[in-house]
Every structure is written in C-alpha cells, then in structure tokens.
Amino acid sequence: MPEEPAENISGGDAGGGTAAEFVPAEADTRAEAVVDELGQMYWQKAYGGQDAFECLVRTILSQNTSDVASQPAHDSLMDRYAGGDGDSADGDSADGDSADGDSADGDLAAALADAEQSELAETIASAGLYNQKSEMIIGAAERICESFGGADGFDEFVKDEDPDTVRKRLLDIHGVGPKTADCVLLFSGGRGGVFPVDTHVHRIGRRMGLASADADHEDVREHLEADVPAEKCGFGHTAMIQFGREYCKARKPACLDGPEACPLYDLCDRVGVDEVEETVVDPAEAD
C-alpha cells in the first residue's frame, strides 16, 4: 500500500493518528464499498491526537486554497506565534519570544488573540485571502480564550465533550463552517463516524451517485456518515480527497480515458459525465 503523501495536510503526518488495518468484508452499501477500495488504494488510518486549536487554525488556513499554499502559511504562523525553530522577520529569538504578542506560557490561542492583524496577514499571505483569514483566526482565538481559558482548555473540550455539543460550539465561531468543524472533531478529537466534506468529497459523492445530484455539502455528509461504518469515515475522507486529485478531477475525470483508467469505474454512476461527447458538468446540472 502506498505511503500517505506528506503534501496531503489533512491526511499526512500533521493530521495525527496512527496507521490502522481492516479486512474489507462484504460491504453493506455502495459507499462502504467505495471506501474499502480507497483504503486498498491509499491508506487506512485512525485519526485523533492533534492539538485542537492548531487543527482549527490549520483548517482555516486551508479554506479555498491548496495544501501547497497553506502549508507554508501554517509553518510561518507557528514559527512566529508558537515558538517555532525559525527566527521571525523582526529578529525574534528561536525560542519563540517575540514583540508581536506571544504569550508567556506559549499558549498559541493567547498569542493569536493578541496578534496584530496586519502582521498576521503578512505571515499567512501564501494561503491567500490572508486579510479575511487573519480576522477569522484572531476572532477564533479571542473566543477560545474567553470560553475555555486558552488552547489547553479548548483541546480538553474537543476531546472529552459530546461531539454534537463540540460541533455546535465550533459552528458558532465566525469563519468555522461544517467542514472545518468536522475536521477538528476528526483530526483532534478522533471521533469515529465523522466524514468531513470538502470540494472533492462533495463532487465525488454526487458524481458517483452516493448522494443526490443536487445535494449540498451537509446532505453529502449525512449520506456518507449513514452509509459508511464509523471506523472507516476518517480515512475515507482523506483517501477520497486524494482520489479526487489523482482520478476524479473536476474538469477531466479519468473515466473520459476509458473504463480501465478509473479503478472505481464499476462503482460509479458518472452523473454529469458524458463519456461519448467527453463533456463534464456539475452533477446538479446533469439531465
């Protein structure tokens, strides 16, 4: 089985968790059969263990951009505000003490709650939408410090509280949508049965016919979480993202090159894909 690629932030080493194995049985649903095949193609992994606030920040940075763009932004943010190994732009020492708001106890949430927005925006510029994302991150940090006393209290809340309660509180933070909340539940809390839906998962779920063609992100999530066993949802999410990057691309899915080009061809309805005309539309626009 291939190694999990480091460039897949959500599924790579930074996602936390440990390798897991399962023996694909007779799948009860087509969605489970798809995830079983993805597990054989890519990886099987049990997630959890990532620091909850860092996970939240990382996921905000990844919104509307690629891992290639958001990873350097995350690294720069951690270097400046969490005492990374690198020196910051204004000459801070490698131990992370800086003039721009690092807290004395190294609490990342406290440091970012005190951050100067223009400086944070400059730090995360590679992630795109840096003004908007810097506002979101500072606002989230302020809320978490007010509600939980800082990053440690938030981490305990995410890992110990009822998942529905955690999700509701996360969604109440400006800039946190369902996918971001679910990523925190999965990669930090290690909650089974959570299948975050990003652009790739939304497209693939509808194109394959695992959800209705006009399903929104929440509808796709509900279908997948209902049809995929809880222990398979986490790696199903990360592996489906990888499958979307390699095979089931938005404009040119592999099936346009013939049935043999896509390993999941026999499990797919190809909604919105015309293999004869070699055209592709969003599933919601298909006849």
VEXDOLO-844776 format. One record per residue (C-alpha): x, y, z; residue in one letter; chain. Coordinates in nm, 2 decimals. Layout:
! residues N
{east: X north: Y up: Z fise: A fikol: A}
...
! end
This chain:
! residues 287
{east: 0.00 north: 0.00 up: 0.00 fise: M fikol: A}
{east: 0.14 north: 0.34 up: -0.09 fise: P fikol: A}
{east: 0.28 north: 0.57 up: 0.18 fise: E fikol: A}
{east: 0.05 north: 0.86 up: 0.28 fise: E fikol: A}
{east: 0.17 north: 1.17 up: 0.10 fise: P fikol: A}
{east: 0.31 north: 1.44 up: 0.32 fise: A fikol: A}
{east: 0.16 north: 1.71 up: 0.09 fise: E fikol: A}
{east: -0.19 north: 1.59 up: 0.19 fise: N fikol: A}
{east: -0.22 north: 1.81 up: 0.51 fise: I fikol: A}
{east: -0.54 north: 1.65 up: 0.64 fise: S fikol: A}
{east: -0.42 north: 1.30 up: 0.58 fise: G fikol: A}
{east: -0.04 north: 1.33 up: 0.62 fise: G fikol: A}
{east: 0.17 north: 1.32 up: 0.94 fise: D fikol: A}
{east: 0.04 north: 1.65 up: 1.06 fise: A fikol: A}
{east: -0.31 north: 1.50 up: 1.08 fise: G fikol: A}
{east: -0.22 north: 1.29 up: 1.38 fise: G fikol: A}
{east: -0.34 north: 0.94 up: 1.44 fise: G fikol: A}
{east: -0.20 north: 0.61 up: 1.37 fise: T fikol: A}
{east: -0.20 north: 0.35 up: 1.10 fise: A fikol: A}
{east: -0.48 north: 0.10 up: 1.11 fise: A fikol: A}
{east: -0.58 north: -0.21 up: 0.92 fise: E fikol: A}
{east: -0.91 north: -0.36 up: 0.84 fise: F fikol: A}
{east: -1.01 north: -0.66 up: 0.62 fise: V fikol: A}
{east: -1.27 north: -0.55 up: 0.37 fise: P fikol: A}
{east: -1.58 north: -0.75 up: 0.41 fise: A fikol: A}
{east: -1.89 north: -0.78 up: 0.21 fise: E fikol: A}
{east: -1.99 north: -0.41 up: 0.20 fise: A fikol: A}
{east: -2.34 north: -0.33 up: 0.32 fise: D fikol: A}
{east: -2.36 north: -0.02 up: 0.10 fise: T fikol: A}
{east: -2.20 north: 0.11 up: -0.22 fise: R fikol: A}
{east: -2.05 north: 0.39 up: -0.02 fise: A fikol: A}
{east: -1.88 north: 0.14 up: 0.20 fise: E fikol: A}
{east: -1.75 north: -0.05 up: -0.10 fise: A fikol: A}
{east: -1.61 north: 0.27 up: -0.24 fise: V fikol: A}
{east: -1.43 north: 0.35 up: 0.09 fise: V fikol: A}
{east: -1.30 north: -0.01 up: 0.11 fise: D fikol: A}
{east: -1.15 north: 0.03 up: -0.24 fise: E fikol: A}
{east: -1.00 north: 0.37 up: -0.15 fise: L fikol: A}
{east: -0.85 north: 0.21 up: 0.16 fise: G fikol: A}
{east: -0.67 north: -0.05 up: -0.05 fise: Q fikol: A}
{east: -0.55 north: 0.21 up: -0.30 fise: M fikol: A}
{east: -0.42 north: 0.46 up: -0.04 fise: Y fikol: A}
{east: -0.42 north: 0.41 up: 0.33 fise: W fikol: A}
{east: -0.62 north: 0.31 up: 0.64 fise: Q fikol: A}
{east: -0.57 north: 0.53 up: 0.94 fise: K fikol: A}
{east: -0.72 north: 0.60 up: 1.28 fise: A fikol: A}
{east: -0.72 north: 0.98 up: 1.34 fise: Y fikol: A}
{east: -0.70 north: 1.19 up: 1.65 fise: G fikol: A}
{east: -0.45 north: 1.34 up: 1.88 fise: G fikol: A}
{east: -0.37 north: 1.67 up: 1.70 fise: Q fikol: A}
{east: -0.38 north: 1.98 up: 1.92 fise: D fikol: A}
{east: -0.74 north: 2.11 up: 1.87 fise: A fikol: A}
{east: -0.66 north: 2.48 up: 1.83 fise: F fikol: A}
{east: -0.37 north: 2.43 up: 1.59 fise: E fikol: A}
{east: -0.60 north: 2.20 up: 1.40 fise: C fikol: A}
{east: -0.86 north: 2.47 up: 1.38 fise: L fikol: A}
{east: -0.61 north: 2.72 up: 1.26 fise: V fikol: A}
{east: -0.47 north: 2.48 up: 1.00 fise: R fikol: A}
{east: -0.81 north: 2.41 up: 0.86 fise: T fikol: A}
{east: -0.90 north: 2.78 up: 0.84 fise: I fikol: A}
{east: -0.58 north: 2.84 up: 0.65 fise: L fikol: A}
{east: -0.66 north: 2.56 up: 0.41 fise: S fikol: A}
{east: -1.00 north: 2.71 up: 0.31 fise: Q fikol: A}
{east: -1.03 north: 2.79 up: -0.06 fise: N fikol: A}
{east: -0.67 north: 2.70 up: -0.13 fise: T fikol: A}
{east: -0.43 north: 2.41 up: -0.18 fise: S fikol: A}
{east: -0.21 north: 2.23 up: 0.07 fise: D fikol: A}
{east: 0.09 north: 2.36 up: -0.13 fise: V fikol: A}
{east: -0.02 north: 2.72 up: -0.05 fise: A fikol: A}
{east: -0.15 north: 2.67 up: 0.31 fise: S fikol: A}
{east: 0.14 north: 2.46 up: 0.45 fise: Q fikol: A}
{east: 0.40 north: 2.74 up: 0.43 fise: P fikol: A}
{east: 0.14 north: 2.97 up: 0.58 fise: A fikol: A}
{east: 0.09 north: 2.73 up: 0.87 fise: H fikol: A}
{east: 0.46 north: 2.69 up: 0.92 fise: D fikol: A}
{east: 0.52 north: 3.06 up: 0.92 fise: S fikol: A}
{east: 0.24 north: 3.12 up: 1.17 fise: L fikol: A}
{east: 0.37 north: 2.85 up: 1.40 fise: M fikol: A}
{east: 0.73 north: 2.99 up: 1.38 fise: D fikol: A}
{east: 0.61 north: 3.34 up: 1.47 fise: R fikol: A}
{east: 0.34 north: 3.28 up: 1.73 fise: Y fikol: A}
{east: 0.42 north: 2.93 up: 1.88 fise: A fikol: A}
{east: 0.79 north: 2.94 up: 1.92 fise: G fikol: A}
{east: 0.90 north: 2.75 up: 1.60 fise: G fikol: A}
{east: 1.26 north: 2.68 up: 1.51 fise: D fikol: A}
{east: 1.29 north: 2.96 up: 1.27 fise: G fikol: A}
{east: 1.36 north: 3.33 up: 1.35 fise: D fikol: A}
{east: 1.08 north: 3.57 up: 1.27 fise: S fikol: A}
{east: 1.11 north: 3.86 up: 1.04 fise: A fikol: A}
{east: 1.18 north: 4.11 up: 1.32 fise: D fikol: A}
{east: 1.46 north: 3.93 up: 1.48 fise: G fikol: A}
{east: 1.29 north: 3.72 up: 1.74 fise: D fikol: A}
{east: 1.49 north: 3.45 up: 1.90 fise: S fikol: A}
{east: 1.44 north: 3.09 up: 1.82 fise: A fikol: A}
{east: 1.27 north: 3.02 up: 2.15 fise: D fikol: A}
{east: 0.96 north: 3.20 up: 2.01 fise: G fikol: A}
{east: 0.96 north: 3.51 up: 2.24 fise: D fikol: A}
{east: 0.85 north: 3.80 up: 2.02 fise: S fikol: A}
{east: 0.73 north: 4.15 up: 2.03 fise: A fikol: A}
{east: 0.41 north: 4.07 up: 1.85 fise: D fikol: A}
{east: 0.21 north: 3.90 up: 2.12 fise: G fikol: A}
{east: 0.35 north: 3.56 up: 2.21 fise: D fikol: A}
{east: 0.21 north: 3.47 up: 2.55 fise: S fikol: A}
{east: 0.45 north: 3.40 up: 2.83 fise: A fikol: A}
{east: 0.32 north: 3.04 up: 2.87 fise: D fikol: A}
{east: 0.34 north: 2.96 up: 2.50 fise: G fikol: A}
{east: -0.03 north: 2.94 up: 2.46 fise: D fikol: A}
{east: -0.10 north: 2.97 up: 2.08 fise: L fikol: A}
{east: -0.46 north: 3.09 up: 2.13 fise: A fikol: A}
{east: -0.34 north: 3.36 up: 2.37 fise: A fikol: A}
{east: -0.06 north: 3.47 up: 2.13 fise: A fikol: A}
{east: -0.30 north: 3.49 up: 1.83 fise: L fikol: A}
{east: -0.57 north: 3.67 up: 2.03 fise: A fikol: A}
{east: -0.31 north: 3.94 up: 2.10 fise: D fikol: A}
{east: -0.17 north: 3.94 up: 1.74 fise: A fikol: A}
{east: -0.16 north: 4.25 up: 1.52 fise: E fikol: A}
{east: -0.39 north: 4.16 up: 1.23 fise: Q fikol: A}
{east: -0.17 north: 4.32 up: 0.96 fise: S fikol: A}
{east: 0.13 north: 4.13 up: 1.09 fise: E fikol: A}
{east: -0.06 north: 3.80 up: 1.10 fise: L fikol: A}
{east: -0.20 north: 3.87 up: 0.75 fise: A fikol: A}
{east: 0.16 north: 3.92 up: 0.62 fise: E fikol: A}
{east: 0.27 north: 3.60 up: 0.80 fise: T fikol: A}
{east: 0.00 north: 3.38 up: 0.63 fise: I fikol: A}
{east: 0.00 north: 3.55 up: 0.29 fise: A fikol: A}
{east: 0.08 north: 3.24 up: 0.10 fise: S fikol: A}
{east: -0.25 north: 3.09 up: 0.20 fise: A fikol: A}
{east: -0.45 north: 3.35 up: 0.01 fise: G fikol: A}
{east: -0.74 north: 3.55 up: 0.14 fise: L fikol: A}
{east: -0.50 north: 3.65 up: 0.42 fise: Y fikol: A}
{east: -0.69 north: 3.95 up: 0.54 fise: N fikol: A}
{east: -1.01 north: 3.75 up: 0.58 fise: Q fikol: A}
{east: -0.83 north: 3.45 up: 0.73 fise: K fikol: A}
{east: -0.63 north: 3.66 up: 0.98 fise: S fikol: A}
{east: -0.95 north: 3.82 up: 1.10 fise: E fikol: A}
{east: -1.11 north: 3.47 up: 1.14 fise: M fikol: A}
{east: -0.81 north: 3.33 up: 1.33 fise: I fikol: A}
{east: -0.78 north: 3.63 up: 1.57 fise: I fikol: A}
{east: -1.16 north: 3.62 up: 1.63 fise: G fikol: A}
{east: -1.15 north: 3.24 up: 1.70 fise: A fikol: A}
{east: -0.85 north: 3.28 up: 1.93 fise: A fikol: A}
{east: -1.03 north: 3.55 up: 2.13 fise: E fikol: A}
{east: -1.35 north: 3.34 up: 2.16 fise: R fikol: A}
{east: -1.15 north: 3.03 up: 2.27 fise: I fikol: A}
{east: -0.95 north: 3.23 up: 2.53 fise: C fikol: A}
{east: -1.28 north: 3.38 up: 2.66 fise: E fikol: A}
{east: -1.47 north: 3.05 up: 2.67 fise: S fikol: A}
{east: -1.20 north: 2.79 up: 2.75 fise: F fikol: A}
{east: -0.91 north: 2.99 up: 2.90 fise: G fikol: A}
{east: -0.68 north: 2.91 up: 2.61 fise: G fikol: A}
{east: -0.57 north: 2.63 up: 2.38 fise: A fikol: A}
{east: -0.54 north: 2.37 up: 2.65 fise: D fikol: A}
{east: -0.89 north: 2.42 up: 2.77 fise: G fikol: A}
{east: -1.02 north: 2.41 up: 2.42 fise: F fikol: A}
{east: -0.83 north: 2.09 up: 2.35 fise: D fikol: A}
{east: -0.98 north: 1.92 up: 2.65 fise: E fikol: A}
{east: -1.33 north: 2.03 up: 2.54 fise: F fikol: A}
{east: -1.29 north: 1.90 up: 2.19 fise: V fikol: A}
{east: -1.16 north: 1.56 up: 2.30 fise: K fikol: A}
{east: -1.39 north: 1.50 up: 2.60 fise: D fikol: A}
{east: -1.72 north: 1.67 up: 2.53 fise: E fikol: A}
{east: -2.01 north: 1.52 up: 2.34 fise: D fikol: A}
{east: -1.94 north: 1.55 up: 1.97 fise: P fikol: A}
{east: -2.27 north: 1.73 up: 1.89 fise: D fikol: A}
{east: -2.20 north: 1.98 up: 2.16 fise: T fikol: A}
{east: -1.85 north: 2.04 up: 2.02 fise: V fikol: A}
{east: -1.98 north: 2.08 up: 1.67 fise: R fikol: A}
{east: -2.24 north: 2.33 up: 1.77 fise: K fikol: A}
{east: -1.99 north: 2.54 up: 1.96 fise: R fikol: A}
{east: -1.74 north: 2.53 up: 1.68 fise: L fikol: A}
{east: -2.01 north: 2.64 up: 1.42 fise: L fikol: A}
{east: -2.08 north: 2.94 up: 1.65 fise: D fikol: A}
{east: -1.73 north: 3.07 up: 1.58 fise: I fikol: A}
{east: -1.71 north: 3.32 up: 1.29 fise: H fikol: A}
{east: -1.54 north: 3.16 up: 0.99 fise: G fikol: A}
{east: -1.60 north: 2.80 up: 1.11 fise: V fikol: A}
{east: -1.83 north: 2.60 up: 0.87 fise: G fikol: A}
{east: -1.93 north: 2.24 up: 0.88 fise: P fikol: A}
{east: -1.62 north: 2.11 up: 0.71 fise: K fikol: A}
{east: -1.39 north: 2.30 up: 0.94 fise: T fikol: A}
{east: -1.58 north: 2.18 up: 1.25 fise: A fikol: A}
{east: -1.58 north: 1.82 up: 1.13 fise: D fikol: A}
{east: -1.20 north: 1.83 up: 1.06 fise: C fikol: A}
{east: -1.14 north: 1.94 up: 1.42 fise: V fikol: A}
{east: -1.37 north: 1.66 up: 1.55 fise: L fikol: A}
{east: -1.18 north: 1.41 up: 1.34 fise: L fikol: A}
{east: -0.82 north: 1.50 up: 1.35 fise: F fikol: A}
{east: -0.81 north: 1.63 up: 1.70 fise: S fikol: A}
{east: -1.09 north: 1.46 up: 1.88 fise: G fikol: A}
{east: -1.05 north: 1.13 up: 1.69 fise: G fikol: A}
{east: -1.43 north: 1.09 up: 1.67 fise: R fikol: A}
{east: -1.55 north: 0.80 up: 1.47 fise: G fikol: A}
{east: -1.83 north: 0.84 up: 1.22 fise: G fikol: A}
{east: -1.72 north: 1.19 up: 1.11 fise: V fikol: A}
{east: -1.68 north: 1.23 up: 0.74 fise: F fikol: A}
{east: -1.58 north: 1.59 up: 0.66 fise: P fikol: A}
{east: -1.70 north: 1.71 up: 0.31 fise: V fikol: A}
{east: -1.47 north: 1.94 up: 0.12 fise: D fikol: A}
{east: -1.49 north: 2.03 up: -0.25 fise: T fikol: A}
{east: -1.35 north: 1.69 up: -0.37 fise: H fikol: A}
{east: -1.58 north: 1.48 up: -0.15 fise: V fikol: A}
{east: -1.88 north: 1.69 up: -0.24 fise: H fikol: A}
{east: -1.81 north: 1.64 up: -0.61 fise: R fikol: A}
{east: -1.72 north: 1.27 up: -0.59 fise: I fikol: A}
{east: -2.02 north: 1.18 up: -0.37 fise: G fikol: A}
{east: -2.26 north: 1.33 up: -0.61 fise: R fikol: A}
{east: -2.08 north: 1.22 up: -0.93 fise: R fikol: A}
{east: -2.07 north: 0.86 up: -0.81 fise: M fikol: A}
{east: -2.43 north: 0.86 up: -0.71 fise: G fikol: A}
{east: -2.36 north: 0.82 up: -0.33 fise: L fikol: A}
{east: -2.58 north: 1.12 up: -0.27 fise: A fikol: A}
{east: -2.84 north: 1.30 up: -0.49 fise: S fikol: A}
{east: -2.70 north: 1.51 up: -0.77 fise: A fikol: A}
{east: -2.83 north: 1.84 up: -0.61 fise: D fikol: A}
{east: -2.71 north: 1.75 up: -0.26 fise: A fikol: A}
{east: -2.54 north: 2.03 up: -0.07 fise: D fikol: A}
{east: -2.23 north: 1.97 up: 0.15 fise: H fikol: A}
{east: -2.43 north: 1.88 up: 0.45 fise: E fikol: A}
{east: -2.65 north: 1.64 up: 0.26 fise: D fikol: A}
{east: -2.35 north: 1.46 up: 0.12 fise: V fikol: A}
{east: -2.20 north: 1.43 up: 0.47 fise: R fikol: A}
{east: -2.52 north: 1.29 up: 0.61 fise: E fikol: A}
{east: -2.54 north: 1.02 up: 0.34 fise: H fikol: A}
{east: -2.18 north: 0.92 up: 0.38 fise: L fikol: A}
{east: -2.19 north: 0.91 up: 0.76 fise: E fikol: A}
{east: -2.50 north: 0.70 up: 0.74 fise: A fikol: A}
{east: -2.37 north: 0.46 up: 0.48 fise: D fikol: A}
{east: -2.00 north: 0.42 up: 0.59 fise: V fikol: A}
{east: -1.91 north: 0.24 up: 0.91 fise: P fikol: A}
{east: -1.78 north: 0.49 up: 1.18 fise: A fikol: A}
{east: -1.42 north: 0.34 up: 1.18 fise: E fikol: A}
{east: -1.39 north: 0.39 up: 0.81 fise: K fikol: A}
{east: -1.51 north: 0.75 up: 0.78 fise: C fikol: A}
{east: -1.18 north: 0.92 up: 0.87 fise: G fikol: A}
{east: -0.96 north: 0.76 up: 0.62 fise: F fikol: A}
{east: -1.25 north: 0.76 up: 0.37 fise: G fikol: A}
{east: -1.24 north: 1.14 up: 0.38 fise: H fikol: A}
{east: -0.87 north: 1.17 up: 0.33 fise: T fikol: A}
{east: -0.84 north: 0.90 up: 0.07 fise: A fikol: A}
{east: -1.14 north: 1.04 up: -0.12 fise: M fikol: A}
{east: -0.96 north: 1.37 up: -0.14 fise: I fikol: A}
{east: -0.65 north: 1.20 up: -0.28 fise: Q fikol: A}
{east: -0.87 north: 1.01 up: -0.53 fise: F fikol: A}
{east: -1.02 north: 1.34 up: -0.64 fise: G fikol: A}
{east: -0.68 north: 1.49 up: -0.70 fise: R fikol: A}
{east: -0.55 north: 1.19 up: -0.90 fise: E fikol: A}
{east: -0.85 north: 1.04 up: -1.08 fise: Y fikol: A}
{east: -1.19 north: 1.21 up: -1.03 fise: C fikol: A}
{east: -1.09 north: 1.57 up: -1.12 fise: K fikol: A}
{east: -1.35 north: 1.84 up: -1.17 fise: A fikol: A}
{east: -1.29 north: 1.91 up: -1.54 fise: R fikol: A}
{east: -1.13 north: 1.58 up: -1.66 fise: K fikol: A}
{east: -1.21 north: 1.27 up: -1.46 fise: P fikol: A}
{east: -1.01 north: 0.96 up: -1.55 fise: A fikol: A}
{east: -1.32 north: 0.78 up: -1.69 fise: C fikol: A}
{east: -1.30 north: 1.00 up: -2.00 fise: L fikol: A}
{east: -1.00 north: 0.80 up: -2.10 fise: D fikol: A}
{east: -1.19 north: 0.48 up: -2.08 fise: G fikol: A}
{east: -1.33 north: 0.24 up: -1.81 fise: P fikol: A}
{east: -0.98 north: 0.10 up: -1.74 fise: E fikol: A}
{east: -0.85 north: 0.44 up: -1.65 fise: A fikol: A}
{east: -1.05 north: 0.46 up: -1.33 fise: C fikol: A}
{east: -1.02 north: 0.20 up: -1.06 fise: P fikol: A}
{east: -1.37 north: 0.28 up: -0.92 fise: L fikol: A}
{east: -1.54 north: 0.28 up: -1.26 fise: Y fikol: A}
{east: -1.78 north: -0.01 up: -1.18 fise: D fikol: A}
{east: -1.89 north: 0.16 up: -0.85 fise: L fikol: A}
{east: -1.97 north: 0.49 up: -1.01 fise: C fikol: A}
{east: -2.28 north: 0.64 up: -1.18 fise: D fikol: A}
{east: -2.08 north: 0.91 up: -1.35 fise: R fikol: A}
{east: -2.35 north: 1.17 up: -1.30 fise: V fikol: A}
{east: -2.28 north: 1.47 up: -1.52 fise: G fikol: A}
{east: -2.01 north: 1.29 up: -1.72 fise: V fikol: A}
{east: -2.07 north: 1.21 up: -2.09 fise: D fikol: A}
{east: -1.81 north: 0.96 up: -2.20 fise: E fikol: A}
{east: -1.92 north: 0.97 up: -2.56 fise: V fikol: A}
{east: -1.91 north: 1.35 up: -2.60 fise: E fikol: A}
{east: -1.63 north: 1.37 up: -2.35 fise: E fikol: A}
{east: -1.80 north: 1.65 up: -2.16 fise: T fikol: A}
{east: -1.84 north: 1.71 up: -1.79 fise: V fikol: A}
{east: -2.09 north: 1.92 up: -1.59 fise: V fikol: A}
{east: -2.16 north: 1.96 up: -1.23 fise: D fikol: A}
{east: -2.39 north: 1.67 up: -1.13 fise: P fikol: A}
{east: -2.66 north: 1.92 up: -1.03 fise: A fikol: A}
{east: -2.67 north: 2.04 up: -1.39 fise: E fikol: A}
{east: -2.70 north: 1.69 up: -1.54 fise: A fikol: A}
{east: -3.02 north: 1.59 up: -1.72 fise: D fikol: A}
! end
